[in-house]
Structures are given as structure tokens and as C-alpha cells.
Amino acid sequence: MSNELNRDLVVGLDAGGTRTRVVLASAVTGHTMGEAVAGPGNALTVPLPRLTDHLAEAIGRSVPERVRGGVVAVVGGFAGSAGFAEFAGGDPGRLNALAALTEALRRLGIAPRTVGVSSDVEAAFASAPGTPADGLALVAGTGAVATRIAGHRCAATVDGDGWLLGDEGSGFWIGRGAVRAALRMADGRGGPTTLARAVGLALGLPADLLEGAGETRDAEGSGGAEEARGTEGVERAGRAGRVEGAAAGWSAARREAYRMRLLPTVMAQPPITLARLAPLVAEAARAKDPVAEAILREAVDHQTAAVRALDPRPGERIVVTGGLLGPDGPLTAPLTGRLEDLGLTVDRVADGCRGAVALARLGHGGPTHAAGTV
């Protein structure tokens, strides 16, 4: 390894909504020489100074000072960065990513021959075995996007429209669904769900407001919830069969106080932080909570619809990544089955770091456009 550190090196970054991961690798062999993790790296939602700090921290920790002069190429796959080559030049996310990355490298005294910015989806796709150039990619983490890749670049994109307008079926979308379900149970519009108590605990609401909120006993005839499709269908079926109200032991006064405390607590935080509530839905679904199960079913429906919109061809490869699609991800099994039903070959990757390294190596020794180098 010491001999490889004395040769040309490349750096690959996967900068997502939750964390930034950096890998230092040999430009010749691709072997990992170092790696580190820092804070979020979404090029649209993280303020530029903070983004620069996160990049500098991760790169600085992964690249020892004594070898920084050997770094010949750097490529970052950024959430929030456009992947379309013909439109990327004026893309705000790409410009932010490039500015932050350039400044971070300057601070560290790293002067590579090429610096490239790709989308996180492009980097994730290139992380698959063999560094494929063409196919489909699906990212389902904090956000969600499906993309057709051609020649290592995005050729068509479905969703990825951010928390306000899209990212349907994402960690944010699921976390928001948990809060919505809790509010509906509290005000009587929705059926009983353990999510009300779980959300309250996660957000630090007073314990006395949650007394009775965990009661989800169903009366005879409530089995219709198991057959309903979609959150609203489950809530209607739950309402029809629940015992003496949404939660027999959750008083009207506590429910109203719960709502009055929950709303300002949620509103005081950046919206995207709702993604951290997604594991609560997965846990509740494993315990057969019908509302949580419905939220996850809808998430799978959204992800499947996004892939279908790309007109997948039987036998085509699709690379999937993101926390929701990891080995133990709540959407992994059902969504994999849906994708295989479409005739797709599913490859799962941990993140886009290896792909960013591959694109950096390709940019150093091959066509520079492959990594979007500048």
C-alpha cells in the first residue's frame, strides 16, 4: 500500500443529504488508500460555507497531508447537482458543488489535474460491478429519484424534485407520512396507529401527553384495514372498526395538547429532518401496524411508478442504492420483487463513492467528459 501511496491517486466523493463520504484510491489499481465521513453534502440544500467545510473535513481526513501532492483527479457525486451534460453548466447545484469542492481542495493544498462534478445518481450507477455506462438507476434515501443513464451521464430523470415538490416514496416522504398519520389519529380523521406515540417520543413531547396514544386495539370488523390499499384506505377501514374512538385511553384533552405541541416542534426544524422518522414507520410496519404498512406500500408504489416512467426494457440493468434499499432496508424486498417483475436485473450498491473513484480514474486516463470534468 505504501508503494501505491507514492503513485498517482484519485479521490471520489459521495455527497448526499445525510452525509458526505470520501475515498482515496490508487489511480492505477483503484485500491482504497483511505476514507472518511463528514456532514451532509446536498449542493442545493446545504449552505455553501457549510458544504465547503464538510467537504474539506472529509477530504482532509481521508487524504494524508504527505500524499496530497499525488492526487491527480477528483470527482464528486453530489445530491442536488444536475446530471445532464448539455444543461449542467448553469445548474445552481452543480455550480455550488464545484465552488465548494474547489475551495475545499485549495484549503488542503490539493491541486489535481481534473476536478469533476457528477450527480449522486451517476456516481451510484458507476459503482456497480464493471462501472457500467448505460442502464437505469434508482436512489431511495433521504430523497428519491429514478434515472436513465447513457454514456455515464443522466439521459432522463423521474422525480428527484425535492421535499417540497416530489421525492415521493423517499425517507422524507415516509417520515412526513408518520407525522401526518399521528396528527390524523389525534384529531379523529385517522385510524389508530402506534406512530402517534413513536413520533411523540422521537420529537421529545412530554410523556404525559402520550398516555393512551399507543392503544391500537381494533374492534370486530376492522380487518378491512388489511385489505385496503393506500394510507387513506387503511385509515377509513381503521375508523370503521376501532374500539370506542381512535384510542380508548387517549383523552380528547391530551390529543388536542399533543397536536398543539407536535406542530410547532415539527415546524421549527428544517423540513428534510423528517427523514429521520422513517425508521419509526419501518419498525411499526414490522409490528403489523396497518397505517405504517400502508405508508410503506405506497412508497413502493411510488418508486415502481418512477422506474416504469423510464420505459425499462426486459433484461436491462438497474442499480439501486440509498438507505431504504440497503440489505435491511424497509423497501428492499418488496421493491426488488417489483423490479424483477419488470424483467430488470437488480444490482445493489452501498453508495456512489466507488463510482466517483471509477469516474475519476476514467477522467484521468480516458475521456474527460465521462466524469463531467472541468
Salt bridges, closest charged atoms under 4 A:
GLU4 OE2 - HIS31 ND1 3.39
ASP8 OD2 - HIS364 NE2 3.67
GLU35 OE1 - ARG21 NH2 2.85
ASP53 OD1 - ARG107 NH1 2.82
GLU57 OE2 - ARG61 NH1 3.48
GLU103 OE2 - ARG106 NH2 2.72
GLU103 OE2 - ARG107 NE 3.46
GLU122 OE2 - ARG153 NE 2.97
GLU168 OE1 - HIS302 ND1 3.16
ASP187 OD2 - ARG189 NE 2.80
ASP187 OD2 - ARG259 NH1 3.48
GLU211 OE1 - ARG254 NH2 2.98
GLU215 OE1 - ARG217 NE 3.40
GLU235 OE1 - ARG184 NE 3.92
ASP301 OD2 - ARG229 NH2 3.28
ASP301 OD1 - ARG338 NH2 2.54
GLU316 OE2 - ARG148 NH1 2.49
GLU316 OE2 - ARG313 NH2 2.97
ASP347 OD2 - ARG317 NE 2.55
ASP351 OD2 - ARG19 NH2 3.19
ASP351 OD2 - ARG21 NH1 2.86
